[in-house]
Amino acid sequence: MQTILRDFYTLQSYDQAENGSFTAHISLNKDHDIFKGHFPGNPVTPGVCMMQIVKELSEEFTGLKLFLKTASNVKFMAIINPFETPDLTLKLDISQTEEEVKVKNTTSFGETIALKMSVNYQKLT
């Protein structure tokens, strides 16, 4: 899997449900350079990085190259500290039309929901 977030996270496993939704388990790399600047002594996973992870997993699961078209209902609900909670579960409900891929995502650690969002991607050729 190609990623612009080189060595930022590892896809540990994933499952596909009968309805086509995916559940992915990832681990964040607490030693990644991003956390040295965001923020020193109190690392926080940047929201834009979480959005990029959702895009990359959506590309992996659909086999398509995608471009973010719109994002709605983006709610960051908990801080993701890579030292305290590096293991995340991402649920992706993916649906497609001829030109678009729609993804509803919920990202959590343990019982805590950290991110909820709905995005539309344009399919690239």
Disulfide bonds with the S-S distance in Angstrom:
none
